[in-house]
Amino acid sequence: MILNINQKIILLFTLSFFMFLTRGSHFLTEFNLPDMSLILFLSLGFFSSSVLLFTLLFALGSFIDFGSASLDITKAFCLTDGYWGLIPTYAILFYTGQFLKGKNLTNNFTLYSSLLIVSITFAFIVSTNTYYLFSGRFGNPSLYDSVMHGWNYFPGYLLPNVFYGLIFFVFLKVKTSSQFMNRIKSS
């Protein structure tokens, strides 16, 4: 499905709303919801293959992070050279979304959930390692030390993202079933 410009604007607005709502440690909300950014990039990849929209969504996340840090310096802890590891981290989920749609894997819960867990795990490895290797906060760690460090954060990274990913799966199922029902009614 190719999105027209209005659909792309609605998609970007919707994803932006959820990013503002869930982006961790920012000044825009009093809610303490887990960060939904990974699943937002998965959703973007599913609905659009636009690198421009990917760039705009990444820029919005960066704006939120850097804006929060400018208002509260304690929120700047992760804003180091390692921050840019988020680009390949989000790209993993963006391309996973494209793969899911291209292979029509949203019809198979087992394959969807397996791919979701694998992609989130790979995103964690990339994100954590780019932070430990390039932040300058840990001396000069070896790649092995970097890979071995930070696994205590993995459950807190994996579980909310799997939960959000399952919500996205249910959304797709509801959307598909409502389209199916509309086709039956119009026949």
Secondary structure, DSSP 8 states (H G I E B T S, - for coil): ----HHHHHHHHHHHHHHHHHH-TT-TT-S------HHHHHHHHHHH---HHHHHHHHHHHHHHHHHHHHH-GGGGTT-SGGGGGHHHHHHHHHHHHHHHHHTTGGG-HHHHHHHHHHHHHHHHHHHHHHHHHHSSSSSS--HHHHHHTTGGGHHHHHHHHHHHHHHHHHHHHHHHHHHHHHHHHH-
